Amino acid sequence: MNREAEARELLEKYSPDVLRLALEIAEAGEQERVFCNIYVDGGCLGSGSSAAEAYYSVKVIHGEYVRWWRKQLPPSLSQTNNVAEYYAVREALQWVKDHCYFGDVVTIHTDSQLVVGQITSGWKVRAQHLVELWQQCTELLNEVQQTKDISIVKEPRSVIVAQLGH
């Protein structure tokens, strides 16, 4: 493909503002890239029972910026550990979409092998109550991968606990 065809393809795919920002980042060099680590966890007391309460936590370290939050799942949702894990990853992906810049290097850390496998490795989503959350996460991941270097990785439980303090 010649340079003119490549330029036309980029203009069709991205807005001029995004292309201008990409050019600025490329000219600034690697030192301008911001590294972002996001630690997520979901859990549930009484998982699957009628009295279950599920929560998720997210900690963002984006350059010098650090933010941490914990939320309870809406009671209308299935209250399970896996739903809470998916909610945490979805919240992290939405944060990346809303706050990270073109070219940022983002790593989302979770201790959920199931979530990582289903989102990044093509594992089948057999539990019907997870399908919609899986779709939302994969759509968000595909969207942010267009402008950011992002990965979702499985970490040992001890790493997540150390970062989130629980």
LONU-872170 format. One line per 8 residues: their letters; for each residue x negated, y, z negated of N, C-alpha, C. Coordinates in nm, 4 decimals. Each point is the difference from the previous one (the first is absolute). Example, Ala and Ser with C-alpha at 12.3 -4.5 7.8 and 13.67 -1.06 7.14 Angstrom:
<rs>
AS> -1.3190 -0.5690 -0.7800 0.0890 0.1190 0.0000 -0.0900 0.1200 0.0000  0.0350 0.1050 0.0720 -0.0820 0.1190 -0.0060 0.0770 0.1090 -0.0730 .
</rs>
This chain:
<rs>
MNREAEAR> -0.0850 -0.1181 0.0000 0.0850 0.1181 0.0000 -0.0896 0.1245 0.0000  0.0305 0.0954 0.0885 -0.0821 0.1214 0.0045 0.0424 0.0981 -0.1094  -0.0801 0.1014 -0.0224 0.0238 0.0950 -0.1100 0.1320 0.0746 0.0161  0.0366 0.0325 0.1238 0.1265 0.0710 0.0231 0.1190 -0.0877 -0.0389  -0.0038 -0.1264 0.0359 0.1076 -0.0927 -0.0353 0.0066 -0.0196 -0.1515  -0.1175 -0.0094 -0.0638 -0.0040 -0.0129 -0.1458 0.0625 0.1226 -0.0658  -0.0312 0.1180 0.0492 0.0552 0.1232 -0.0561 0.1519 0.0047 0.0163  0.0481 -0.0382 0.1181 0.1452 -0.0032 0.0225 0.0685 -0.0955 -0.0969 .
ELLEKYSP> -0.0616 -0.1170 -0.0196 0.0573 -0.0998 -0.0912 0.0062 0.0534 -0.1431  -0.1067 0.0673 -0.0438 -0.0011 0.0573 -0.1346 0.1059 0.1091 -0.0149  0.0151 0.0849 0.1011 0.1001 0.1067 -0.0057 0.1417 -0.0553 -0.0059  0.0225 -0.1140 0.0648 0.1323 -0.0623 -0.0062 0.0258 -0.0609 -0.1370  -0.1039 -0.0492 -0.0643 0.0148 -0.0727 -0.1263 0.0019 0.0933 -0.1211  -0.0817 0.1065 0.0023 -0.0141 0.0872 -0.1152 0.0329 0.1444 0.0355  0.0414 0.0749 -0.1026 0.0284 0.1418 0.0212 -0.1318 0.0759 0.0145  0.0025 0.1180 0.0626 -0.1227 0.0806 0.0126 -0.0614 0.0340 -0.1356 .
DVLRLALE> 0.0835 0.0215 -0.1036 -0.0520 0.0309 -0.1328 -0.0808 -0.1158 -0.0568  0.0499 -0.1223 0.0164 -0.0715 -0.1178 -0.0488 -0.1318 -0.0158 0.0756  0.0016 0.0204 0.1303 -0.1227 -0.0109 0.0797 -0.1018 0.1070 -0.0382  0.0477 0.1211 -0.0256 -0.0898 0.1085 -0.0402 -0.0666 -0.0340 -0.1344  0.0791 -0.0526 -0.0948 -0.0530 -0.0393 -0.1298 -0.1016 -0.1132 0.0156  0.0292 -0.0965 0.0858 -0.0923 -0.1108 0.0234 -0.1323 0.0517 0.0560  0.0072 0.0961 0.0897 -0.1214 0.0582 0.0570 -0.0810 0.0728 -0.1070  0.0676 0.0750 -0.0880 -0.0686 0.0695 -0.1087 -0.0716 -0.0992 -0.0909 .
IAEAGEQE> 0.0671 -0.1104 -0.0331 -0.0600 -0.1010 -0.0866 -0.1200 -0.0636 0.0687  0.0140 -0.0312 0.1267 -0.1104 -0.0607 0.0746 -0.1197 0.0942 0.0049  0.0252 0.1291 0.0200 -0.1096 0.0969 0.0058 -0.0655 0.0202 -0.1363  0.0809 -0.0114 -0.1078 -0.0542 0.0183 -0.1353 -0.0882 -0.1165 -0.0413  0.0294 -0.1169 0.0527 -0.0808 -0.1167 -0.0328 0.0589 -0.0820 -0.1131  -0.0655 -0.1083 -0.0285 0.0467 -0.0991 -0.0976 0.0142 0.0575 -0.1402  -0.0842 0.0960 -0.0390 0.0043 0.0515 -0.1359 0.1331 0.0673 -0.0334  0.0781 0.0377 0.0969 0.1275 0.0652 -0.0246 0.1137 -0.0988 -0.0275 .
RVFCNIYV> -0.0218 -0.1276 0.0260 0.1032 -0.0993 -0.0242 0.0224 -0.0140 -0.1497  0.1254 -0.0084 -0.0394 0.0348 -0.0164 -0.1407 0.0356 -0.1461 -0.0239  -0.0533 -0.0548 -0.1080 0.0297 -0.1374 -0.0361 0.1079 0.0008 -0.1072  0.0993 -0.0839 0.0196 0.1156 -0.0057 -0.0895 0.0194 -0.1442 -0.0457  0.0013 -0.0203 -0.1310 0.0302 -0.1304 -0.0573 0.1305 0.0100 -0.0763  0.0904 -0.0909 0.0303 0.1302 -0.0014 -0.0662 0.0177 -0.1373 -0.0641  0.0259 0.0012 -0.1297 0.0205 -0.1236 -0.0757 0.1486 -0.0120 -0.0312  0.0577 -0.1164 0.0307 0.1431 -0.0197 -0.0203 0.0259 -0.1296 -0.0750 .
DGGCLGSG> 0.1112 -0.0009 -0.0725 0.0418 -0.1213 -0.0695 0.1499 0.0067 -0.0234  0.0624 -0.1152 0.0034 0.1415 -0.0110 -0.0315 0.0183 -0.1132 -0.0981  0.0985 0.0144 -0.0846 0.0258 -0.1048 -0.0973 0.1436 0.0048 -0.0463  0.0407 -0.1078 -0.0636 0.1395 -0.0098 -0.0415 0.0097 -0.0782 -0.1304  0.0713 0.0555 -0.0937 0.0321 -0.0704 -0.1236 0.1284 -0.0783 0.0240  -0.0029 -0.1300 -0.0216 0.1189 -0.0826 0.0235 0.0289 -0.0175 0.1475  -0.1032 -0.0112 0.0808 0.0132 -0.0065 0.1455 0.1105 -0.0948 0.0458  0.0911 0.0528 0.0820 0.1074 -0.0798 0.0577 0.1239 -0.0137 -0.0864 .
SSAAEAYY> -0.0071 0.0349 -0.1275 0.1176 -0.0118 -0.0878 0.0868 0.1249 0.0105  0.1209 -0.0083 -0.0553 0.0918 0.1144 0.0077 -0.0481 0.1166 -0.0867  -0.0851 -0.0260 -0.0975 -0.0513 0.1062 -0.0876 -0.1390 0.0489 0.0428  -0.0459 -0.0418 0.1160 -0.1352 0.0333 0.0443 -0.0162 0.1496 0.0239  -0.1207 0.0488 -0.0279 -0.0369 0.1392 0.0284 -0.1349 -0.0008 0.0699  -0.0041 0.0534 0.1204 -0.1231 0.0005 0.0793 -0.0559 0.1414 0.0107  -0.1325 0.0089 -0.0054 -0.0714 0.1264 0.0082 -0.1149 -0.0139 0.0995  -0.0460 0.1137 0.0495 -0.1219 -0.0015 0.0810 -0.0834 0.1219 -0.0349 .
SVKVIHGE> -0.1308 -0.0146 0.0191 -0.0955 0.1068 -0.0292 -0.0867 0.0253 0.1219  -0.0378 0.1257 0.0181 -0.0867 0.0403 0.1099 -0.1021 0.0998 -0.0545  -0.1268 -0.0222 0.0332 -0.1055 0.0953 -0.0347 -0.0747 0.0353 0.1272  -0.0055 0.1288 0.0299 -0.0653 0.0504 0.1211 -0.1282 0.0724 -0.0394  -0.1107 -0.0380 0.0637 -0.1266 0.0714 -0.0143 -0.0386 0.0428 0.1416  0.0221 0.1272 0.0302 -0.0211 0.0538 0.1351 -0.1029 0.1113 -0.0099  -0.1262 -0.0352 0.0251 -0.1065 0.0982 -0.0198 -0.0062 0.0361 -0.1482  0.0171 0.1268 -0.0329 -0.0013 0.0473 -0.1388 0.1377 -0.0094 -0.0660 .
YVRWWRKQ> 0.1008 -0.0245 0.0782 0.1383 -0.0018 -0.0487 0.0336 -0.1369 -0.0596  0.0587 -0.0012 -0.1209 0.0455 -0.1239 -0.0631 0.1420 0.0224 -0.0493  0.0873 -0.0935 0.0336 0.1395 0.0066 -0.0451 0.0460 -0.1412 -0.0319  0.0793 -0.0143 -0.1056 0.0526 -0.1297 -0.0422 0.1476 0.0157 -0.0322  0.0817 -0.0967 0.0406 0.1414 0.0013 -0.0385 0.0536 -0.1413 -0.0150  0.1061 -0.0111 -0.0796 0.0670 -0.1271 -0.0258 0.1497 0.0254 0.0101  0.0699 -0.0891 0.0698 0.1449 0.0168 0.0183 0.0714 -0.1330 -0.0193  0.1247 0.0112 -0.0416 0.0851 -0.1186 -0.0113 0.0746 -0.0178 0.1316 .
LPPSLSQT> 0.0173 -0.1258 0.0422 0.0763 -0.0264 0.1218 0.1459 0.0362 -0.0211  0.0667 0.0452 0.1050 0.1445 0.0252 -0.0112 0.0718 -0.1291 -0.0399  0.0998 0.0087 -0.0893 0.0688 -0.1209 -0.0471 0.0746 -0.0754 0.1103  0.0266 0.0640 0.1107 0.0718 -0.0658 0.1093 -0.0866 -0.1028 0.0738  -0.1320 0.0056 -0.0205 -0.0909 -0.0920 0.0679 -0.0202 -0.1266 -0.0807  -0.0406 -0.1044 0.0691 -0.0401 -0.1235 -0.0653 -0.1197 0.0313 -0.0896  0.0103 -0.0339 -0.1262 -0.1043 0.0337 -0.0974 -0.0969 -0.1170 -0.0130  -0.1011 -0.0039 0.0876 -0.1004 -0.1062 -0.0045 -0.1393 0.0611 0.0105 .
NNVAEYYA> -0.1000 -0.0801 -0.0369 -0.1392 0.0447 0.0116 -0.0339 0.0369 0.1442  0.0401 -0.0838 0.0956 -0.0366 0.0249 0.1396 0.0658 0.1254 0.0564  0.1242 0.0258 -0.0375 0.0656 0.1236 0.0442 -0.0766 0.1198 -0.0552  -0.0401 -0.0064 -0.1263 -0.0748 0.1102 -0.0612 -0.1359 0.0191 0.0688  -0.0668 -0.1102 0.0349 -0.1276 0.0102 0.0715 0.0192 0.0681 0.1356  0.1033 -0.0414 0.0731 0.0281 0.0619 0.1301 0.0327 0.1479 -0.0153  0.0781 0.0352 -0.1016 0.0338 0.1401 -0.0229 -0.1259 0.0830 -0.0221  -0.0945 -0.0546 -0.0777 -0.1244 0.0720 -0.0273 -0.0792 0.0238 0.1291 .
VREALQWV> -0.0098 -0.1023 0.0844 -0.0732 0.0148 0.1267 0.0728 0.0984 0.0912  0.1316 -0.0083 0.0054 0.0764 0.0941 0.0839 -0.0213 0.1433 -0.0465  0.0033 0.0211 -0.1299 -0.0224 0.1346 -0.0546 -0.1404 0.0500 0.0366  -0.0994 -0.0879 -0.0091 -0.1367 0.0377 0.0356 -0.0103 0.0362 0.1480  0.0607 -0.0820 0.0857 -0.0035 0.0292 0.1445 0.0688 0.1321 0.0318  0.1109 0.0276 -0.0671 0.0703 0.1268 0.0225 -0.0874 0.1162 -0.0448  -0.0715 -0.0164 -0.1121 -0.0893 0.1055 -0.0483 -0.1097 0.0256 0.1035  -0.0567 -0.1070 0.0543 -0.1043 0.0134 0.1025 0.0546 0.0770 0.1193 .
KDHCYFGD> 0.1175 -0.0371 0.0452 0.0616 0.0669 0.1151 0.0187 0.1496 -0.0270  0.0435 0.0339 -0.1205 0.0328 0.1386 -0.0334 -0.1205 0.0855 -0.0384  -0.1097 -0.0612 -0.0497 -0.1070 0.0792 -0.0590 -0.1393 -0.0198 0.0588  -0.0257 -0.1087 0.0665 -0.1352 -0.0228 0.0528 -0.0149 0.0636 0.1375  -0.1252 0.0275 0.0354 -0.0300 0.0677 0.1250 -0.0487 -0.0967 0.1063  0.0025 0.0454 0.1222 -0.0511 -0.0763 0.1135 -0.1430 -0.0432 -0.0310  -0.0257 -0.1271 0.0136 -0.1346 -0.0504 -0.0203 -0.0339 -0.0408 -0.1418  0.0863 0.0274 -0.0983 -0.0275 -0.0435 -0.1368 -0.0148 -0.1514 -0.0047 .
VVTIHTDS> -0.0819 -0.0468 -0.0909 -0.0215 -0.1431 -0.0205 0.0762 -0.0384 -0.1267  0.1020 -0.0828 0.0161 0.0918 -0.0321 -0.1096 -0.0031 -0.1497 -0.0280  -0.0098 -0.0344 -0.1284 0.0114 -0.1391 -0.0418 0.1072 -0.0083 -0.1077  0.0984 -0.0849 0.0242 0.1028 -0.0278 -0.1005 -0.0381 -0.1322 -0.0658  -0.0142 0.0028 -0.1319 -0.0424 -0.1160 -0.0774 0.1212 -0.0563 -0.0748  0.0251 -0.1289 0.0116 0.1079 -0.0666 -0.0720 -0.0471 -0.1371 -0.0450  0.0662 -0.0548 -0.1009 -0.0330 -0.1360 -0.0421 0.0976 -0.1026 0.0576  0.0880 0.0441 0.0882 0.1019 -0.0888 0.0567 -0.0484 -0.0638 0.1305 .
QLVVGQIT> -0.0380 -0.1253 -0.0084 -0.0420 -0.0733 0.1187 0.1162 -0.0129 0.0983  0.1217 -0.0168 -0.0522 0.1180 -0.0137 0.0850 0.0203 0.1255 0.0856  -0.0023 0.1153 -0.0626 0.0235 0.1258 0.0725 -0.1098 0.0235 0.1041  -0.1255 -0.0187 -0.0383 -0.1104 0.0188 0.0953 0.0140 -0.0971 0.1165  0.0284 -0.1268 -0.0296 0.0134 -0.1002 0.1055 0.1143 0.0284 0.0949  0.1132 0.0427 -0.0549 0.1161 0.0267 0.0852 -0.0170 0.1266 0.0825  -0.0598 0.1032 -0.0560 -0.0142 0.1263 0.0724 -0.1160 -0.0034 0.0992  -0.1119 -0.0612 -0.0378 -0.1195 0.0107 0.0837 -0.0400 -0.1273 0.0734 .
SGWKVRAQ> 0.0496 -0.1151 -0.0438 -0.0477 -0.1258 0.0586 0.1077 -0.0814 0.0693  0.1179 0.0570 0.0159 0.1047 -0.0687 0.0742 0.0690 -0.1138 -0.0736  -0.0147 -0.0063 -0.1330 0.0721 -0.1028 -0.0740 0.1497 0.0216 0.0165  0.0750 -0.1059 0.0058 0.1457 0.0102 0.0127 0.0604 0.0523 -0.1297  0.1025 0.0825 0.0156 0.0742 0.0510 -0.1154 0.1224 -0.0896 -0.0143  -0.0075 -0.0930 -0.0917 0.1076 -0.0981 -0.0166 0.1107 0.0496 -0.0921  -0.0348 0.0827 -0.0972 0.0992 0.0504 -0.0956 0.0789 0.1131 0.0662  0.1273 -0.0218 0.0194 0.0845 0.0957 0.0716 0.0004 0.1388 -0.0636 .
HLVELWQQ> -0.0078 0.0058 -0.1333 0.0043 0.1301 -0.0675 -0.1283 0.0816 0.0201  -0.1035 -0.0591 0.0612 -0.1245 0.0733 0.0273 -0.0107 0.0486 0.1445  0.0865 -0.0492 0.0878 -0.0133 0.0288 0.1433 0.0046 0.1499 0.0293  0.0971 0.0701 -0.0562 0.0127 0.1433 0.0290 -0.1215 0.0778 -0.0513  -0.0473 -0.0328 -0.1201 -0.1192 0.0679 -0.0535 -0.1230 -0.0310 0.0851  -0.0136 -0.1250 0.0438 -0.1111 -0.0381 0.0882 0.0054 0.0817 0.1297  0.1194 0.0126 0.0582 0.0137 0.0777 0.1244 -0.0390 0.1455 -0.0223  0.0459 0.0585 -0.1098 -0.0342 0.1391 -0.0296 -0.1507 0.0172 -0.0165 .
CTELLNEV> -0.0632 -0.0925 -0.0709 -0.1455 0.0080 -0.0216 -0.0778 -0.0172 0.1296  0.0387 -0.0968 0.0820 -0.0746 -0.0209 0.1249 0.0203 0.1172 0.0960  0.1199 0.0585 0.0033 0.0224 0.1173 0.0846 -0.0844 0.1179 -0.0467  -0.0024 0.0239 -0.1313 -0.0822 0.1094 -0.0527 -0.1484 -0.0257 0.0265  -0.0443 -0.1239 -0.0203 -0.1400 -0.0334 0.0253 -0.0351 0.0240 0.1464  0.0832 -0.0451 0.0908 -0.0254 0.0219 0.1429 -0.0062 0.1485 0.0330  0.0856 0.0780 -0.0640 0.0031 0.1439 0.0262 -0.1277 0.0680 -0.0499  -0.0421 -0.0312 -0.1234 -0.1184 0.0682 -0.0521 -0.1286 -0.0504 0.0639 .
QQTKDISI> -0.0002 -0.1226 0.0523 -0.1179 -0.0513 0.0689 -0.0306 0.0779 0.1276  0.0959 0.0757 0.0502 -0.0230 0.0794 0.1204 -0.0990 0.1129 -0.0245  -0.0077 0.0493 -0.1252 -0.0833 0.1174 -0.0261 -0.0961 -0.0175 -0.1173  0.0088 -0.1128 -0.0698 -0.0847 -0.0220 -0.1166 -0.0609 -0.1390 0.0044  -0.1158 -0.0137 -0.0618 -0.0662 -0.1295 -0.0132 0.0495 -0.0605 -0.1305  0.0972 -0.0909 0.0063 0.0661 -0.0494 -0.1203 -0.0072 -0.1513 -0.0090  -0.0154 -0.0488 -0.1227 0.0047 -0.1439 -0.0237 0.0713 -0.0258 -0.1322  0.0598 -0.1173 -0.0089 0.0654 -0.0447 -0.1234 -0.0735 -0.1260 -0.0422 .
VKEPRSVI> -0.0555 0.0009 -0.1209 -0.0838 -0.1110 -0.0432 0.0490 -0.0601 -0.1312  -0.0256 -0.1296 -0.0136 0.0324 -0.0736 -0.1220 -0.1175 0.0125 -0.0957  0.0294 0.0415 -0.1214 -0.1024 0.0136 -0.1038 0.0328 -0.0948 -0.1156  -0.1002 -0.0359 -0.0794 0.0295 -0.0758 -0.1216 0.0884 0.0829 -0.0941  0.0813 -0.0660 -0.0758 0.0901 0.0680 -0.0940 -0.0786 0.0951 -0.0910  -0.1199 -0.0400 -0.0426 -0.0793 0.0814 -0.0926 -0.0342 0.1373 0.0580  -0.0227 0.0090 0.1302 -0.0309 0.1280 0.0651 0.1224 0.0920 -0.0056  0.1166 -0.0554 0.0303 0.1236 0.0804 -0.0016 0.0309 0.0473 -0.1414 .
VAQLGH> -0.0134 -0.0895 -0.0982 0.0267 0.0354 -0.1400 -0.0967 0.1084 -0.0457  -0.1266 -0.0117 0.0363 -0.0989 0.1007 -0.0396 0.0344 0.1370 0.0575  0.0480 0.0049 0.1228 0.0332 0.1282 0.0631 0.1310 0.0599 -0.0507  0.0990 -0.0864 -0.0226 0.1328 0.0497 -0.0393 0.0207 0.0023 -0.1521  -0.0906 -0.0619 -0.0728 0.0052 0.0080 -0.1461 0.1141 -0.0762 -0.0642  0.0377 -0.1110 0.0581 0.1055 -0.0805 -0.0670 -0.0312 -0.1469 0.0056 .
</rs>
